[in-house]
Amino acid sequence: MQNPIVEVKVRNDSGKGVARTLRREGMIPAVLYGKGKTVSLSMALSHVQKLFHRHAGSHAIFQIELDGIQGEKTRLALVRDIQRDPLNGRILHLDFMEISSEDLVKNRVPVEIVGEVPVGVKMGGTLDHNIRELMVECLPAIMPDHIKVDASMMNLNDSFHVRDLPVISGIRILDNPDTVLLHLVPPRSESVAVPPAGKA
């Protein structure tokens, strides 16, 4: 699976003033941690927003292309922290953590519901999606974008647990097997009106 590419520029300056200038220019500051060294970066906000929209948000493993550095210019990395504007949700800063293609990595992966409308929903029930992310461990090359759950056959009062997920070769799910991912809640019974005492 091809990792989404993030094109970044290495910068030597830092501070709040620099960060404000970058944001005015449509860029955002970022940091890459790994191998005992921290690298300060900048990247186009529009580029990051498109990548997050197309590739499972911040959960993907990204291929970082470094412009302005000597030596190895391509790195694999996970997003470890996102700072957002509390008013409009705009991304203000990103922290990346460098990883090795040969080492197992842990990452939170979104749960995606697939299949037909569940049987119980057709009967008036409601599908509660209790857990929306799972912690998985695997090699970067096989890290999934999503964990898919087929809820088509779920009936009223059915639950789908972590232990019910199909086994995927090379991928280990670290969450408690008894954790409920989905639950199909039956419709509420209509209340029967009781006439006041003394009235027919």
Disulfide bonds with the S-S distance in Angstrom:
none
